[in-house]
Structures are given as structure tokens and as C-alpha cells.
Amino acid sequence: MAEHTIPDAGRLSGWRKSSYSGNNADSCIEILDGYPSGVPVRDSKTPHSPMLVFPADSWSSFLAALKNGYFVT
């Protein structure tokens, strides 16, 4: 069974934020590329809090939906 959370996101390095996040480093989500069991996602305001790990195919589907305007109201 794949892990769905990691208790301390600060244990891992290599986090990156979206280029759409602007210059305010503490108001975005960050992801970690190359993690073996999925795509870890954390809140940049709380870098040592637990993070969620999404299956790579689910994350790709989510990004595609965003790019296609699915979540725009």
C-alpha cells in the first residue's frame, strides 16, 4: 500500500512552488518531483507539517483539469 501522508515535510529537500505563485513564498503549495510513491504536496506556510502524497496519475489529471479551466467559476 502506498503512503498517503508523510508526518514532517521538512525532512525532504527539493521542494518547488508553482511559477504562478508570485513572489510571496509563504502563500502557495509546493510539490516534490521524483518521489518514488507519488507526488508529495505541502503548504509553504507550514513546511514541517504533514504533507499529502498523491498518486502520479491523479496529480496529472488534476493539473490537466486546472489547465482546461474545469475549476474556474
C-alpha positions as CSV (number, residue, x, y, z in Angstrom):
1,M,0.0,0.0,0.0
2,A,1.4,3.4,-1.0
3,E,1.8,6.1,1.7
4,H,-0.7,8.9,1.6
5,T,0.9,11.2,4.1
6,I,4.4,11.9,5.5
7,P,4.5,13.4,9.0
8,D,7.2,16.0,8.5
9,A,7.5,17.6,5.1
10,G,10.6,19.4,6.2
11,R,12.6,16.1,6.2
12,L,12.7,16.2,2.4
13,S,14.5,18.7,0.2
14,G,14.0,19.8,-3.4
15,W,10.5,21.4,-3.0
16,R,9.4,23.7,-5.7
17,K,6.4,26.1,-6.0
18,S,4.3,27.0,-8.9
19,S,5.5,29.7,-11.2
20,Y,2.0,31.2,-10.8
21,S,2.5,31.7,-7.0
22,G,4.3,35.1,-7.4
23,N,6.9,36.4,-5.1
24,N,5.1,35.7,-1.8
25,A,6.9,32.5,-0.8
26,D,4.5,31.7,2.1
27,S,1.2,31.5,0.3
28,C,1.4,28.6,-2.1
29,I,1.6,24.9,-2.4
30,E,4.8,23.2,-3.1
31,I,5.5,19.8,-4.8
32,L,8.4,17.5,-4.8
33,D,9.4,15.9,-8.0
34,G,10.9,12.4,-8.2
35,Y,9.4,10.9,-5.1
36,P,9.0,7.2,-5.6
37,S,5.5,6.6,-4.3
38,G,3.7,9.7,-5.8
39,V,3.7,13.4,-5.8
40,P,4.1,15.0,-2.3
41,V,2.3,18.3,-1.8
42,R,2.8,20.7,1.1
43,D,1.6,24.1,2.3
44,S,4.5,26.6,2.1
45,K,3.3,28.4,5.2
46,T,3.9,25.2,7.3
47,P,6.9,23.4,5.8
48,H,7.3,21.0,8.7
49,S,3.7,19.9,8.9
50,P,2.4,16.7,7.4
51,M,2.2,16.5,3.6
52,L,-0.1,14.6,1.3
53,V,1.2,12.2,-1.3
54,F,-1.0,11.9,-4.4
55,P,-0.7,9.1,-7.0
56,A,1.1,10.5,-10.0
57,D,-1.7,9.8,-12.4
58,S,-4.2,11.5,-10.1
59,W,-2.0,14.5,-9.9
60,S,-1.6,14.7,-13.7
61,S,-5.4,14.5,-14.0
62,F,-5.8,17.4,-11.5
63,L,-3.3,19.6,-13.4
64,A,-5.0,18.9,-16.7
65,A,-8.3,19.9,-15.2
66,L,-6.8,23.1,-13.9
67,K,-5.3,23.9,-17.3
68,N,-8.6,23.3,-19.0
69,G,-10.5,25.7,-16.7
70,Y,-12.5,23.0,-15.0
71,F,-12.4,24.7,-11.6
72,V,-13.0,28.2,-12.8
73,T,-16.3,29.7,-11.7
